[in-house]
Amino acid sequence: MTDLKLIPYNADLDPEAQNFLPWLWDKLKADDLISIYFH
């Protein structure tokens, strides 16, 4: 099994924060991780 690295994300200081959630959603779909995320 591959190690899962968790990287904390804080949007407070990110000028591109509004782009993070759509990117994350697309990444979860592309990597077939939605079932894990919502489990």
KAVENDA-V30947 format. One record per run of one state. SS is the DSSP state (H for helix, E for strand, C for the rest). FROM is the first residue (numbers start at 0). TO is the last residue. If there is no record, write none. Layout:
ss/from/to
SS/FROM/TO
SS/FROM/TO
//
This chain:
ss/from/to
C/0/9
H/10/12
C/13/15
H/16/29
C/30/32
H/33/36
C/37/38
//
